[in-house]
């Protein structure tokens, strides 16, 4: 692997790990009862009804959709929020069981701050101990971004999981390039009579090696081969091919041998 490709792979996987960690931070530190929005903008928010939820008669719905309401007139009859604030309004767009979705519209001249609000069924007013939702208004997009715990949201303005989605194809491409480059390098070594070490294991009676030379490269059982450093310099050590396959062979070295995974075995 070339230096550039190696650093590119490190960078891609580093960014993927950072975006995944940042996604976790965003999930853990974002309260489900907090809605952040810039004054003058609108957004879609969602939540869950607290307390008892009474069945809702929805005669116009098909049976498999009877638990889902999207009719704005029926939603207006079923759901409500309180207290009313001049700074924003909620327009309910869906209710499915306890889960609701609404479009929040804010006033461009609204004063930044936190505004508590309860969302409930009109047939079941909220209890005093029901946790309220909080609409947090910001005066600007910059102020909203500075409030984010997520680094990607704060500095780049988008959710970190977008970075993960975009970078995953890049990671596959880098893997493909690295695999092809490793194959070309291995082929070039084998053409010179050298084979990389695929597996290096320390046993009680010595080192066990599997290296990339086999029958296709003129190796036979009992052949004595030389051990070279990763730069192709001889180490003065020999290994005997004990089991030889088409493209790889097995061999052993004594426990005191100077051997590393990046070393080479050759004729």
C-alpha positions as CSV (number, residue, x, y, z in Angstrom):
1,X,0.0,0.0,0.0
2,X,1.4,3.4,-1.0
3,X,1.8,6.1,1.6
4,X,-0.9,8.2,0.1
5,X,-3.4,5.3,0.0
6,X,-2.5,4.3,3.5
7,X,-3.1,7.8,4.9
8,X,-6.3,8.1,2.8
9,X,-7.6,4.8,4.4
10,X,-6.7,6.1,7.9
11,X,-8.4,9.4,7.2
12,X,-11.6,7.7,5.9
13,X,-11.9,5.3,8.8
14,X,-11.0,8.0,11.3
15,X,-13.8,10.2,10.0
16,X,-16.3,7.2,10.0
17,X,-15.4,6.5,13.7
18,X,-15.6,10.2,14.6
19,X,-19.1,10.5,12.9
20,X,-20.4,7.4,14.6
21,X,-19.1,8.6,18.0
22,X,-20.6,12.0,17.2
23,X,-23.9,10.4,16.3
24,X,-23.9,8.6,19.7
25,X,-23.2,11.9,21.5
26,X,-26.0,13.6,19.6
27,X,-28.5,10.9,20.6
28,X,-27.5,10.8,24.2
29,X,-27.3,14.6,24.7
30,X,-30.5,15.5,22.8
31,X,-33.5,15.4,25.1
32,X,-36.6,14.0,23.4
33,X,-38.7,16.8,25.0
34,X,-36.6,19.6,23.5
35,X,-37.3,21.2,20.1
36,X,-34.6,23.6,18.9
37,X,-35.6,26.1,16.1
38,X,-34.5,29.5,14.8
39,X,-37.0,32.3,15.2
40,X,-38.8,32.9,11.9
41,X,-38.4,29.3,10.7
42,X,-40.6,26.3,10.7
43,X,-39.9,22.6,11.3
44,X,-41.5,19.3,11.8
45,X,-41.4,17.9,15.4
46,X,-42.7,14.8,17.0
47,X,-43.5,13.4,20.4
48,X,-45.4,11.0,22.5
49,X,-48.6,11.5,24.4
50,X,-48.3,11.1,28.2
51,X,-50.8,9.4,30.5
52,X,-53.9,7.6,29.4
53,X,-54.8,7.6,25.6
54,X,-58.4,7.2,24.8
55,X,-59.5,5.3,21.7
56,X,-60.4,7.6,18.8
57,X,-63.3,6.9,16.4
58,X,-62.0,7.2,12.9
59,X,-64.8,5.8,10.7
60,X,-63.3,7.0,7.4
61,X,-60.1,5.0,7.8
62,X,-59.3,1.7,6.3
63,X,-59.0,-1.1,8.9
64,X,-55.2,-1.5,8.7
65,X,-54.9,2.3,9.0
66,X,-57.5,2.8,11.8
67,X,-54.7,3.6,14.3
68,X,-53.3,6.4,12.1
69,X,-54.9,9.8,11.7
70,X,-53.8,12.4,9.2
71,X,-57.0,14.2,8.7
72,X,-56.3,17.8,9.9
73,X,-59.9,18.4,10.9
74,X,-60.0,15.3,13.0
75,X,-56.6,16.0,14.5
76,X,-57.8,19.5,15.4
77,X,-60.7,17.9,17.3
78,X,-58.5,15.3,19.0
79,X,-55.2,17.0,19.9
80,X,-54.4,20.3,21.7
81,X,-51.4,22.1,23.2
82,X,-51.1,24.5,26.1
83,X,-50.3,27.2,26.9
84,X,-50.6,29.1,23.7
85,X,-47.5,31.3,23.0
86,X,-47.4,34.3,20.6
87,X,-43.9,33.2,19.6
88,X,-44.9,30.0,17.8
89,X,-47.8,27.7,16.9
90,X,-48.2,24.0,16.4
91,X,-50.2,22.4,13.5
92,X,-50.7,18.7,14.1
93,X,-50.2,16.6,10.9
94,X,-50.3,13.0,12.2
95,X,-51.3,10.8,15.2
96,X,-50.5,7.1,15.4
97,X,-51.3,5.5,18.8
98,X,-49.4,7.7,21.3
99,X,-47.0,9.2,18.6
100,X,-47.8,12.6,17.1
101,X,-46.2,14.8,14.6
102,X,-46.7,18.5,14.2
103,X,-45.4,21.4,12.2
104,X,-44.1,24.2,14.3
105,X,-44.1,27.8,13.0
106,X,-42.3,30.6,14.7
107,X,-42.5,34.3,14.6
108,X,-39.5,36.1,13.1
109,X,-39.5,38.7,15.8
110,X,-39.9,36.2,18.7
111,X,-37.6,36.7,21.6
112,X,-35.1,33.8,22.1
113,X,-35.7,31.6,25.0
114,X,-37.4,28.4,26.3
115,X,-41.1,28.0,26.0
116,X,-42.8,25.1,27.8
117,X,-45.8,23.5,26.2
118,X,-48.0,20.4,26.9
119,X,-49.4,18.3,24.0
120,X,-52.4,16.2,25.0
121,X,-55.7,14.7,23.9
122,X,-58.6,17.1,24.4
123,X,-60.5,14.3,26.0
124,X,-57.7,13.8,28.6
125,X,-56.2,17.1,29.8
126,X,-52.5,16.9,31.0
127,X,-51.7,16.0,34.6
128,X,-49.6,18.4,36.6
129,X,-46.7,16.0,36.7
130,X,-46.7,15.3,33.0
131,X,-43.3,16.5,31.6
132,X,-43.8,19.5,29.3
133,X,-42.1,19.8,25.9
134,X,-39.8,22.8,25.5
135,X,-39.5,24.9,22.4
136,X,-36.1,26.6,22.4
137,X,-36.0,29.6,20.1
138,X,-32.7,31.0,18.8
139,X,-32.1,34.3,17.3
140,X,-29.9,33.0,14.4
141,X,-28.7,29.8,12.7
142,X,-25.2,30.5,14.2
143,X,-26.6,30.6,17.7
144,X,-28.4,27.3,17.1
145,X,-25.3,25.6,15.8
146,X,-23.2,26.8,18.7
147,X,-25.7,25.1,21.1
148,X,-25.2,21.7,19.5
149,X,-23.3,19.0,21.4
150,X,-22.6,17.3,18.0
151,X,-19.3,18.6,16.4
152,X,-20.7,17.9,12.9
153,X,-23.8,19.9,13.6
154,X,-21.9,22.7,15.3
155,X,-19.1,23.2,12.7
156,X,-20.6,21.8,9.5
157,X,-24.4,22.2,10.0
158,X,-25.5,18.7,9.2
159,X,-26.2,15.5,11.2
160,X,-23.1,13.2,11.7
161,X,-24.8,10.1,10.3
162,X,-24.8,11.8,6.9
163,X,-21.0,11.7,7.1
164,X,-21.1,8.0,7.9
165,X,-23.4,7.3,4.9
166,X,-21.2,9.3,2.5
167,X,-17.9,7.9,3.7
168,X,-18.9,4.2,3.7
169,X,-18.6,3.9,-0.2
170,X,-15.3,5.7,0.1
171,X,-14.1,3.0,2.6
172,X,-15.2,0.2,0.2
173,X,-13.3,2.0,-2.6
174,X,-10.2,2.3,-0.5
175,X,-10.4,-1.3,0.5
176,X,-10.7,-2.3,-3.1
177,X,-7.7,-0.2,-4.1
178,X,-5.6,-1.5,-1.2
179,X,-6.6,-5.1,-2.0
180,X,-5.6,-4.7,-5.7
181,X,-2.4,-2.9,-4.8
182,X,-1.5,-5.7,-2.3
183,X,-2.1,-8.3,-5.0
184,X,0.1,-6.5,-7.5
185,X,2.9,-6.2,-4.9
186,X,2.6,-9.8,-4.0
187,X,2.7,-10.9,-7.6
188,X,5.8,-8.8,-8.2
189,X,7.5,-10.4,-5.2
190,X,6.6,-13.9,-6.4
191,X,8.0,-13.1,-9.8
192,X,11.3,-12.4,-8.0
193,X,11.1,-15.7,-6.1
194,X,10.0,-14.1,-2.9
195,X,6.8,-14.8,-0.9
196,X,5.2,-12.8,1.9
197,X,4.4,-14.5,5.2
198,X,0.6,-15.0,5.5
199,X,0.6,-16.5,9.0
200,X,3.1,-16.5,11.8
201,X,2.3,-18.5,14.9
202,X,4.5,-19.2,17.9
203,X,4.2,-22.9,19.0
204,X,5.9,-24.8,21.8
205,X,8.4,-26.4,19.4
206,X,9.1,-23.3,17.3
207,X,7.6,-20.8,14.8
208,X,5.0,-22.0,12.3
209,X,4.8,-20.1,9.0
210,X,2.6,-20.1,6.0
211,X,4.2,-18.1,3.1
212,X,3.2,-17.2,-0.4
213,X,5.2,-19.6,-2.5
214,X,3.8,-22.9,-3.8
215,X,3.9,-25.4,-6.6
216,X,3.0,-22.7,-9.1
217,X,6.3,-21.0,-8.2
218,X,8.5,-24.1,-8.4
219,X,8.4,-25.0,-4.8
220,X,8.4,-28.7,-3.7
221,X,8.2,-30.5,-0.3
222,X,11.7,-30.5,1.3
223,X,13.0,-27.5,-0.5
224,X,15.2,-25.3,1.7
225,X,14.4,-21.6,1.4
226,X,16.0,-18.4,2.6
227,X,14.4,-15.9,5.0
228,X,14.8,-12.3,4.0
229,X,13.8,-9.0,5.7
230,X,11.0,-6.9,4.4
231,X,13.5,-5.0,2.3
232,X,14.8,-8.2,0.7
233,X,18.0,-8.4,2.8
234,X,19.1,-12.0,3.7
235,X,18.9,-12.9,7.4
236,X,21.1,-16.0,7.1
237,X,18.2,-18.3,8.2
238,X,16.7,-21.2,6.3
239,X,13.3,-22.8,6.3
240,X,12.2,-26.2,4.9
241,X,9.0,-26.4,2.9
242,X,7.0,-29.1,4.7
243,X,3.6,-28.9,3.1
244,X,3.2,-27.3,-0.3
245,X,0.0,-26.2,-2.0
246,X,-0.6,-24.5,-5.3
247,X,0.1,-21.0,-4.1
248,X,1.4,-21.3,-0.5
249,X,3.5,-23.6,1.7
250,X,4.1,-24.4,5.3
251,X,7.4,-24.4,7.2
252,X,8.9,-24.1,10.7
253,X,11.7,-22.2,12.4
254,X,13.2,-22.7,15.9
255,X,12.0,-20.6,18.8
256,X,15.1,-18.4,18.8
257,X,14.7,-17.4,15.1
258,X,14.7,-13.8,14.1
259,X,11.4,-13.7,12.3
260,X,8.7,-11.0,11.8
261,X,5.4,-10.9,10.0
262,X,6.8,-8.5,7.4
263,X,9.7,-10.8,6.5
264,X,9.9,-12.7,3.2
265,X,10.7,-16.3,2.3
266,X,12.5,-17.0,-1.0
267,X,14.6,-19.3,-3.1
